[in-house]
Amino acid sequence: MAHFAFLDENNIVTEVIVGIDETETIEGKDPETWYSEFRGQTCKRTSYNTRGGAHINGGTPFRGNYAGKGYEYREDLDAFIPPQPFPSWTLNETTYLWEAPVPMPEDAGTGEPPKSYTWDEETTNWVVVEETP
């Protein structure tokens, strides 16, 4: 069993399905080709076990990230890229994930209660989420 992502004309994922195993053929065609022709929409296989350019079980990563609705398929990277969260963030072309221009503070998740941060695009920095009483 494999997963396949359907792309619109801008290479944005519109749907992800569970399909036949990638080693099988349908009417003599590989699944990507067959699904593309059947739906009239570009289809690319995606790996459920690939996140951030790594395979979660130690296997070989495939296409950067498991595709999700709204992700972009970048042909030049042969990878699925999540939507950019903020204009100031840049794409890491090794992990295929967006990175803030400033690393999250090291004390995130520590302390009592644990510190939480959120991104402030106006200041392009992390700010502490204040607890409400």
CORJOQUI-V431748 format. One line per field, one symbol per residue. psi: psi as a letter, one per 20 degrees, with the letter a starting at -180 (. if undefined). burial: b if it has 16 or more other C-alpha atoms within 10 Angstrom, else e. Layout:
# CORJOQUI-V431748
psi = ???
burial = ???
This chain:
# CORJOQUI-V431748
psi = prqqppqaijkpphqprparqiirqpkjqqgggghgggikppppqqohjppkjqpijjapqokgqpqqpiqpoohhilqpprqphqhiqqpojgikqqpqipqpqijpjrrorppqqqpohgilrpqpopqp.
burial = eebbbbbeeebbbbbbeeeeeeeeeeeeeebbebbbeeeebbbbbbbbbbbbbbbeeeeebbbbbbbbebbbbbeeeebbbbeeeeeebeeeeebbbbbbeeeeeeeeeeeeeeebbebeeeeebbeeeeeee
